[in-house]
Amino acid sequence: MRSVAPHARRRFRPPALRLALLGGALVSLACEAPERTVPTRVAVPAPSRDVREDRRAVQTVVATLIPGDTLHFGAGTYRLGGGLVVSVPDVVLQGDTDGTVLEGCSPTAVQAMGEEAFLAECAGLVLTGARQQVRGLTFTRFSTALVLAGGRDSAGPIPQAHGGQRVEDNTFRESSRVEVWSDTDAPTVIRANRFVHLHHPLQLLGRGIEVRDNRIESLDDTRVPYASPGSAITLRPLRDGRCGDVAIVGNTLRGHAHGVVLMIAADDAAGAHCTRVTMEDNAITLSAAHRGVGVRVVNVQRALQEGWLDVPAPQDGWPTGFATARVDSVRVARNQIDGAVGVAVELLFVGGADVAENRIATVAPLAAAERDALVRSGTLGDGAGVWLLSPTWRTTNGQAVWQWPAVATRRR
């Protein structure tokens, strides 16, 4: 039995809770349908840099949209404040060729307001319509800069069921995250964007998602609002326990504690199942300041059910469904991983993985005293990795790949 102490600092707030905190700030822009029927280019008035005027201008124009419209933002900076919801399907949000910035809160406000106010008052855009597109915009100083979902109910966000949403050629700066909630056969595509100084830049929940050719970097911890660079890309199940059919391919990741993380956590649906996940051709350079792992595939529910993690259980014990939680059909191939400490690839209770042709630079061993301190601090989940709790950690330390149990994996 191995012990894990509570986290000493904020690292990861479950997505449903985070969006619940933002719920009071979200403003729905679903209005009565306009009379016109022919799609067109709809222009947002030039920015005033006054948050009330800019916000009112965007709300007014969005209320006129019909499916097929292109919403064109002018050049300059729009100050939007809290979250706005766009629900009309088949629309394009387009930035100006001379540069359009959407700002959640000013630098001075972000510094002064505190974390909880930042989460509530600086929420970004929530897109809930099928086949919506976002192109050529810069998002800065938002908590959740952009959410792609299908709406929300009393329990929180619900996934997009129709698919086809695309986020391409945008920049996200000095914010907490971008979130994707998807349950569809027509994939949601996140492609060729730049993420700079975000806490958890991309948080993916569900199935039917492609993340391709993005550049994600956080090279200055002081510019990440109320946090430090955590996992660059995280995949977790929806509330019904499903996740899979996800491709994370060709991305460049620099300066985060972890590169790509697939996790079934204790607060996910008991018996969750993640399958058919591809992580290929990514270039991952980890932060020297954070003891991290390049690729993590971790089934925490099985680890708890098997007694591998010694964490205090609820009064009624862990749910019996934890025994059926599964991660399988995962491919980790042709990734370049630099800067890993301890291990570069971590697999915990993964029922099938193909680990092939990865180019892994020398992995720095972790000093025994530092390992012991990390175990005591309880920062393994989003810190140096759960491999440190393995009985084989001493022989694993400094190796490219660690798996527990060491079965059902092909390495080439």
URJO-V711756 format. One record per residue. N is the residue number from 0. OMEGA is omega as a letter, one per 20 degrees, with the letter a starting at -180 (NA if undefined). Layout:
BEGIN
N/OMEGA + N/OMEGA
END
This chain:
BEGIN
0/a + 1/a + 2/r + 3/r + 4/r + 5/r + 6/a + 7/a + 8/a + 9/r + 10/a + 11/r + 12/a + 13/a + 14/a + 15/r + 16/a + 17/a + 18/r + 19/r + 20/a + 21/a + 22/a + 23/a + 24/a + 25/r + 26/a + 27/r + 28/r + 29/a + 30/r + 31/a + 32/r + 33/a + 34/a + 35/a + 36/a + 37/a + 38/a + 39/r + 40/a + 41/a + 42/r + 43/r + 44/a + 45/a + 46/r + 47/a + 48/r + 49/a + 50/a + 51/a + 52/a + 53/a + 54/r + 55/a + 56/r + 57/r + 58/a + 59/a + 60/a + 61/a + 62/r + 63/a + 64/r + 65/r + 66/a + 67/r + 68/r + 69/r + 70/a + 71/r + 72/r + 73/r + 74/r + 75/a + 76/r + 77/r + 78/a + 79/a + 80/a + 81/a + 82/r + 83/a + 84/r + 85/a + 86/a + 87/a + 88/r + 89/r + 90/r + 91/r + 92/a + 93/r + 94/a + 95/r + 96/r + 97/r + 98/r + 99/r + 100/r + 101/a + 102/r + 103/r + 104/a + 105/r + 106/a + 107/r + 108/a + 109/a + 110/a + 111/a + 112/a + 113/a + 114/a + 115/r + 116/r + 117/a + 118/a + 119/a + 120/a + 121/r + 122/a + 123/a + 124/r + 125/a + 126/a + 127/a + 128/r + 129/r + 130/r + 131/r + 132/r + 133/a + 134/r + 135/r + 136/r + 137/r + 138/a + 139/r + 140/r + 141/r + 142/r + 143/a + 144/a + 145/r + 146/r + 147/a + 148/r + 149/a + 150/r + 151/r + 152/a + 153/a + 154/a + 155/a + 156/r + 157/a + 158/r + 159/a + 160/a + 161/r + 162/r + 163/r + 164/a + 165/r + 166/a + 167/r + 168/r + 169/r + 170/r + 171/a + 172/r + 173/r + 174/a + 175/a + 176/r + 177/a + 178/r + 179/r + 180/a + 181/r + 182/a + 183/r + 184/r + 185/a + 186/r + 187/a + 188/r + 189/a + 190/r + 191/r + 192/r + 193/r + 194/a + 195/r + 196/r + 197/a + 198/r + 199/a + 200/a + 201/r + 202/a + 203/r + 204/r + 205/a + 206/a + 207/a + 208/r + 209/r + 210/a + 211/r + 212/r + 213/r + 214/a + 215/a + 216/r + 217/a + 218/r + 219/a + 220/a + 221/a + 222/r + 223/a + 224/r + 225/a + 226/r + 227/a + 228/r + 229/r + 230/a + 231/r + 232/a + 233/r + 234/r + 235/a + 236/r + 237/a + 238/r + 239/r + 240/a + 241/r + 242/r + 243/a + 244/a + 245/r + 246/r + 247/a + 248/r + 249/a + 250/r + 251/a + 252/a + 253/r + 254/r + 255/r + 256/r + 257/r + 258/a + 259/a + 260/r + 261/a + 262/r + 263/a + 264/a + 265/a + 266/r + 267/r + 268/a + 269/a + 270/r + 271/a + 272/r + 273/a + 274/r + 275/r + 276/a + 277/r + 278/a + 279/r + 280/r + 281/r + 282/a + 283/r + 284/a + 285/r + 286/r + 287/a + 288/a + 289/a + 290/a + 291/a + 292/a + 293/r + 294/a + 295/r + 296/a + 297/r + 298/a + 299/a + 300/r + 301/r + 302/r + 303/a + 304/r + 305/a + 306/a + 307/r + 308/a + 309/r + 310/r + 311/a + 312/r + 313/a + 314/a + 315/a + 316/r + 317/r + 318/r + 319/r + 320/r + 321/a + 322/a + 323/r + 324/a + 325/r + 326/a + 327/r + 328/r + 329/r + 330/r + 331/a + 332/r + 333/r + 334/r + 335/a + 336/r + 337/r + 338/r + 339/r + 340/r + 341/r + 342/r + 343/r + 344/a + 345/a + 346/a + 347/a + 348/r + 349/a + 350/r + 351/r + 352/r + 353/a + 354/a + 355/r + 356/r + 357/r + 358/a + 359/r + 360/a + 361/a + 362/a + 363/r + 364/r + 365/r + 366/a + 367/a + 368/r + 369/r + 370/a + 371/r + 372/r + 373/r + 374/r + 375/a + 376/r + 377/a + 378/a + 379/a + 380/r + 381/r + 382/a + 383/r + 384/a + 385/r + 386/a + 387/r + 388/a + 389/r + 390/r + 391/a + 392/a + 393/a + 394/r + 395/a + 396/a + 397/a + 398/a + 399/a + 400/r + 401/r + 402/r + 403/i + 404/a + 405/a + 406/r + 407/r + 408/r + 409/r + 410/a + 411/NA
END
